[in-house]
Amino acid sequence: MPKMKTNSSAKKRFKLTATGKIKRKRAYKRHILTKKATDRKRRLGQPTLVHKADEKNVKLLLCLA
């Protein structure tokens, strides 16, 4: 059986933490930023973890499962 290929878009969007969780960037920080509050924009700049319900699908894309 051939090797699994890692999804190219997924490997650019997700990183693995040392404990095995998956880190992602938040949405809504690209444009139309004038109407968003400063504290909201600051929070959107911080990375967060992928939700538990989505972890299995992301791990399949990254060939970690």
N, C-alpha and C positions, 0 to 999 in steps of 0.2 A: 504494500500500500504506500502511495507517495506521501511525502511530508505535507502537513497542513500549511497553507499560506496565511500569513498575518494580513488582516485587512489594512491597507495602506492609510485610509482616512482615520481609522481607529488608532493606529500607532502614533499619529500626529496629535491626536486630541486627548489621549489618556496616558497617565503615568502611574506606575505601581509604587506604593509606599513600602517602607521596610517591613511593615506588619502584614502586607498582602492586600491592603485595601486599594481601591482605584480612585485616583485623584482626577478631577476635571476642572475646566474653567466654567464660570457662570455665563449665562446668556444676557442679552440686553445691554451690552456695554460698547457696542460698535458705533451707533449713530443716533441722532435725535437725543442728545444728552442735555440740551438746554432746559428742558422741562423736568428733568429728573433731579431730585434733591442731592446735595453734595454727599451726605452720609450714605445715601443709597448707592451712588456711583462708587464710593470708596469700598463699600461692602461687596459690590459686584466685581471689583478688581481682585478680590481674594479667591483663591482656589477653594474648592469644596470636594466632598466625597460623592461618588456615584451612589445612588439609592440602592438599598439592599435588594429590592425587587428587580433592578436592572443589572445587577452585578453579574449574573450568570450569562446574560447575552453579551455583555462587554468582554467577559473573559473568553467566550467562544470566538469573538472577533480578533482578540489578541493571542489566540491559541494558548491559553493558560489553563483551560479546563481539562 
